Amino acid sequence: MAAPLHPTRRPVRSAQLARILRRIGIALGVFVCIMTLGTVGFLHIGAGHASLGDALYMTLITVTTVGYSEIVPVHSTAERLFAGMVSLVGFGNLTFLFTSLTVFFLEADLDLSLRRRRMEKRIARLSGHYIVCGFGRVGRNVASELQATQRAFVAIEPVGTQFDDVAERFADLLYLNGDATDDDVLRVADIADAAGVFAVTGDDSVNLMITITARQLNPKLRVVARCHELRNVEKLRRVGADAVVSPDFTGGMRIASLMLRPAVVSFLDEMQRSEHKVRVEEVAMPAGFRPATLQATCPVGPDHVLIAVRSGKEWLFNPRPEFLLSEGDVLIVMTSPAGRQQLESALRAASD
């Protein structure tokens, strides 16, 4: 399983872009000052003969060194020195301004390309991660839970600004800008090594296509889809969704639960708010697991509380310590992310 994501500092390249923008702003300010001073100066030189438009035009052709024609005559040494200074300072400032603009656009393109390549390399190293297709309100809440339980994930969203808005909330976020129904985008998200896909866009038809595409690219992964219209639930299941969630239906059930069983809902909410990030998790016996008793496999400890065991289609709640576990059985435990990882490591070691 991939290592959890940790916050990192703001990229140095972004700070470099900010410095370039400041230089462009300063250069524009200096240019305005030069144009103003030059216009006033040439207006004074051509007093009585040159209009404001003539003086502005004279300043512009002097700064750009075009020199079409001197509509404001320059005769004395002082006037020529003034025109020369306007030309030198103005042309130098314009050169600096256009150079900064060129660097900015090249730097921005290079920054985007490098960040994309770094992102794709990090995604390619993932294994057992999750892909969140759709990073709106629902997708962000899904990502929050994945981050809280230290599970690696990749977010996919066509609109890049969605990721800019949550940069602080999801530090070091792995994401792709693109269409999650596109085979190539899902391949870049390393769907072949993923554990599951969340199809949680706001459009049922898009979630349907994501489910079909994901199931074709990796038949083994688990797909959970969001559905607004109840009539589309069965369609999503038929095309390969393992679970379908209707926010309206789920919201109604939660409202009813808050009235009928408030203590249970309060307990579940408290688990999510706890700094220990305790959750009710499921841990499956890995392939190659040799039958062993529950006491030997999952002894009572401070890091987890065993609730039930699912063996095939049968459920056994509060099982006895001598219960024999086999490959494919699933433990339902209340534990922290660290406790879950320790239990999974112990089970993998037992199956080697």
C-alpha positions in Angstrom: 0.0 0.0 0.0 1.3 3.5 -0.8 2.6 5.6 1.9 0.3 8.3 3.3 0.5 11.8 1.8 2.1 14.5 4.0 2.0 18.3 3.7 4.9 19.9 1.9 6.1 23.5 1.5 4.8 25.7 -1.3 6.8 25.0 -4.5 9.8 27.3 -5.0 8.8 27.7 -8.7 5.5 29.4 -7.7 7.4 31.9 -5.6 9.7 32.6 -8.7 6.6 33.4 -10.8 5.4 35.8 -8.1 8.8 37.6 -8.3 8.6 37.9 -12.1 5.1 39.4 -11.8 6.4 42.0 -9.3 9.2 42.9 -11.8 6.6 43.3 -14.6 4.5 45.6 -12.4 7.5 47.7 -11.5 8.6 47.9 -15.2 5.0 49.0 -16.2 5.1 51.7 -13.5 8.4 53.0 -14.7 7.2 53.0 -18.3 4.2 55.1 -17.3 6.5 57.6 -15.5 8.8 57.8 -18.5 5.9 58.5 -20.9 4.5 61.1 -18.6 7.8 62.9 -18.1 8.7 62.7 -21.8 5.3 64.1 -22.8 5.6 67.0 -20.4 9.2 67.6 -21.6 8.4 67.7 -25.3 5.3 69.7 -24.7 7.6 72.3 -23.0 10.2 72.1 -25.8 7.6 72.7 -28.5 5.7 75.4 -26.5 3.3 77.1 -28.8 3.9 74.8 -31.6 3.2 71.2 -30.3 0.0 69.9 -29.0 -0.4 67.2 -26.2 -0.8 64.6 -28.9 2.3 65.7 -30.7 4.3 65.5 -27.4 3.0 62.0 -26.6 3.7 60.8 -30.1 7.3 62.3 -29.9 7.9 60.5 -26.6 6.6 57.2 -28.0 8.8 57.2 -31.1 11.8 58.3 -29.0 11.3 55.5 -26.4 10.8 52.8 -29.0 13.7 54.3 -31.1 11.4 54.2 -34.2 12.1 57.8 -35.2 9.6 58.3 -38.1 9.8 62.1 -37.9 10.5 64.7 -35.3 7.2 66.6 -35.2 8.6 68.5 -32.2 11.9 70.2 -33.3 14.9 69.5 -31.1 17.7 72.1 -31.6 19.6 73.0 -28.4 22.1 70.7 -26.7 19.9 70.5 -23.6 16.9 69.5 -25.7 19.0 66.8 -27.5 20.3 65.5 -24.1 16.7 65.3 -22.9 15.6 63.3 -26.0 18.7 61.0 -25.7 17.9 60.3 -22.0 14.3 59.6 -22.8 15.4 57.2 -25.5 18.0 55.4 -23.4 15.9 55.0 -20.3 12.7 54.3 -22.1 14.2 51.7 -24.5 16.0 50.0 -21.6 12.8 49.8 -19.6 10.9 48.4 -22.6 13.6 45.8 -23.1 13.4 44.8 -19.4 9.5 44.7 -19.6 9.3 42.5 -22.7 12.1 40.2 -21.4 10.2 39.8 -18.1 7.0 39.0 -20.0 8.7 36.4 -22.1 10.3 34.8 -19.0 6.9 34.8 -17.2 5.1 33.0 -20.0 7.9 30.5 -20.5 8.2 30.0 -16.8 4.4 29.4 -16.4 4.4 26.9 -19.2 7.5 25.2 -17.9 6.1 25.2 -14.4 2.9 23.6 -15.5 4.7 20.9 -17.6 7.1 20.1 -14.8 4.4 19.9 -12.1 2.3 17.6 -14.4 5.2 15.3 -15.0 6.2 15.2 -11.4 2.5 14.4 -10.5 2.3 11.6 -13.0 5.5 10.0 -11.8 4.3 10.1 -8.2 0.9 8.6 -9.3 2.7 5.8 -11.2 4.4 4.7 -7.9 1.0 4.3 -6.1 -0.5 0.9 -5.4 -3.8 0.1 -3.7 -4.9 3.7 -4.0 -8.3 5.2 -4.7 -9.4 7.4 -7.6 -11.9 10.1 -6.9 -13.7 11.1 -10.1 -15.4 14.5 -9.5 -13.9 16.9 -7.0 -17.0 19.0 -6.1 -18.6 19.1 -2.7 -19.1 15.3 -2.5 -15.7 14.4 -3.9 -14.0 16.7 -1.5 -15.8 15.1 1.5 -14.7 11.6 0.1 -11.1 12.9 -0.2 -11.3 14.3 3.4 -12.1 10.8 4.7 -9.4 9.2 2.7 -6.9 11.7 3.9 -8.0 11.3 7.5 -7.6 7.5 7.4 -4.2 7.8 5.6 -5.3 6.3 2.3 -3.6 7.5 -0.9 -5.9 8.8 -3.6 -5.9 10.6 -7.0 -8.5 13.2 -7.8 -9.8 13.8 -11.3 -11.7 16.9 -12.3 -12.0 18.7 -15.7 -11.9 22.2 -14.1 -8.4 22.9 -12.7 -9.7 25.8 -10.5 -11.4 23.2 -8.3 -7.9 22.1 -7.1 -6.6 25.6 -6.6 -9.5 26.4 -4.2 -8.6 23.5 -1.9 -4.8 23.8 -1.9 -4.6 24.4 1.8 -7.2 21.8 2.8 -5.5 19.0 0.8 -1.8 19.5 1.1 0.3 17.6 -1.5 -2.8 16.6 -3.4 -2.4 14.2 -6.3 -4.7 15.3 -9.1 -5.3 15.2 -12.8 -7.2 17.7 -15.0 -9.2 15.8 -17.5 -12.3 13.7 -18.3 -12.7 10.7 -15.9 -14.6 8.9 -18.7 -11.5 8.9 -20.9 -9.5 5.7 -20.8 -6.1 7.5 -21.1 -6.9 9.8 -18.1 -7.8 6.8 -15.9 -4.6 5.0 -17.1 -2.5 8.0 -16.0 -4.3 7.7 -12.6 -2.8 4.2 -12.5 -6.2 2.5 -12.5 -4.5 -0.9 -13.0 -3.0 -0.8 -9.5 -6.0 1.0 -7.8 -8.1 -0.5 -5.1 -11.3 1.4 -6.0 -12.9 4.2 -7.9 -15.4 6.8 -6.6 -17.7 8.0 -9.4 -19.1 11.1 -7.6 -19.7 13.8 -10.3 -23.0 15.6 -10.2 -24.2 14.0 -13.4 -25.7 10.4 -13.3 -24.8 9.8 -17.0 -21.2 10.7 -16.4 -21.0 8.5 -13.4 -22.5 5.7 -15.5 -19.7 6.1 -18.1 -17.0 6.3 -15.4 -18.3 3.0 -14.0 -18.3 1.3 -17.4 -14.8 2.6 -18.3 -13.3 1.7 -14.9 -14.8 -1.8 -14.9 -13.4 -2.4 -18.4 -9.9 -1.2 -17.5 -9.7 -3.1 -14.1 -12.4 -5.7 -13.5 -11.1 -6.4 -10.0 -11.4 -2.9 -8.4 -14.4 -1.8 -6.4 -16.6 1.0 -7.8 -18.8 3.2 -5.7 -21.1 5.5 -7.6 -23.2 8.6 -6.8 -26.7 8.7 -8.2 -29.3 11.5 -8.0 -32.3 9.8 -9.7 -33.4 6.6 -8.0 -34.4 5.1 -11.4 -30.7 5.1 -12.4 -29.6 3.1 -9.4 -30.2 -0.3 -11.0 -28.6 0.9 -14.2 -25.4 1.7 -12.4 -25.4 -1.7 -10.7 -25.9 -3.5 -13.9 -22.9 -1.8 -15.6 -20.6 -2.7 -12.7 -21.0 -0.4 -9.7 -20.5 -2.4 -6.5 -22.4 0.2 -4.5 -24.6 3.1 -5.4 -25.3 6.0 -3.1 -28.2 8.4 -3.5 -27.5 11.6 -1.5 -31.2 12.4 -1.2 -32.1 9.0 0.1 -29.0 8.9 2.4 -29.8 12.3 3.7 -33.4 11.3 4.5 -32.2 8.2 6.4 -29.8 10.3 8.4 -32.5 12.9 9.3 -34.7 10.0 10.5 -31.8 8.5 12.5 -31.1 11.8 14.2 -34.7 11.7 15.5 -35.0 8.0 16.3 -31.4 7.1 17.4 -29.6 10.3 18.2 -27.0 8.7 20.5 -25.8 6.3 17.8 -25.5 9.1 15.2 -23.7 11.3 17.8 -21.3 8.4 18.5 -20.5 7.9 14.8 -20.0 11.7 14.4 -17.7 11.8 17.4 -15.5 9.1 15.8 -15.0 11.4 12.8 -14.2 14.4 14.9 -11.8 12.6 17.2 -8.1 13.5 16.8 -7.4 9.7 16.8 -9.5 9.3 13.6 -11.1 6.1 14.9 -13.3 4.3 12.3 -15.2 1.1 11.9 -13.0 -0.7 9.3 -13.0 -4.0 7.5 -9.8 -6.1 7.2 -9.9 -9.1 4.9 -7.8 -12.2 5.3 -5.2 -12.0 2.5 -4.6 -14.7 -0.2 -2.5 -17.5 1.2 -3.7 -17.0 4.8 -3.4 -20.2 6.8 -6.4 -21.0 9.0 -5.9 -19.8 12.5 -7.9 -18.9 15.6 -9.2 -15.4 16.1 -7.2 -15.2 19.3 -4.0 -15.9 17.5 -4.8 -13.7 14.5 -6.4 -10.7 16.2 -5.7 -10.7 19.9 -7.4 -8.2 22.1 -5.4 -5.0 22.2 -5.7 -1.2 22.8 -5.5 -0.4 19.1 -8.6 -2.1 17.9 -12.0 -3.5 19.0 -13.4 -6.5 17.2 -17.1 -6.2 16.3 -17.9 -9.0 13.9 -16.6 -11.5 11.4 -18.0 -12.0 7.9 -17.4 -15.5 6.6 -18.9 -15.9 3.1 -22.4 -14.5 3.4 -22.7 -15.3 7.1 -22.2 -12.7 9.9 -20.9 -13.6 13.4 -21.1 -10.8 15.9 -18.9 -10.7 19.0 -17.1 -14.0 18.0 -15.4 -16.2 20.5 -11.6 -16.3 20.7 -11.4 -19.9 19.4 -13.3 -19.0 16.2 -11.3 -20.3 13.2 -10.5 -17.7 10.5 -9.9 -18.7 6.9 -8.8 -17.1 3.7 -11.4 -14.6 2.5 -13.0 -13.9 5.9 -13.4 -10.3 6.8 -12.8 -8.7 10.2 -15.0 -5.8 11.2 -13.0 -3.7 13.7 -13.1 -0.3 15.3 -9.6 1.1 15.1 -7.4 4.0 14.2 -5.5 4.3 10.9 -2.3 3.1 12.6 -4.1 0.2 14.2 -5.6 -0.9 10.9 -2.2 -0.8 9.2 -0.6 -2.8 12.0 -3.4 -5.4 11.8 -3.0 -5.6 7.9 0.8 -6.0 8.3 0.3 -8.8 10.8 -2.1 -10.7 8.5 0.2 -10.3 5.5 3.1 -11.7 7.6 1.0 -14.6 8.7 0.1 -15.5 5.1 3.8 -15.5 3.9 
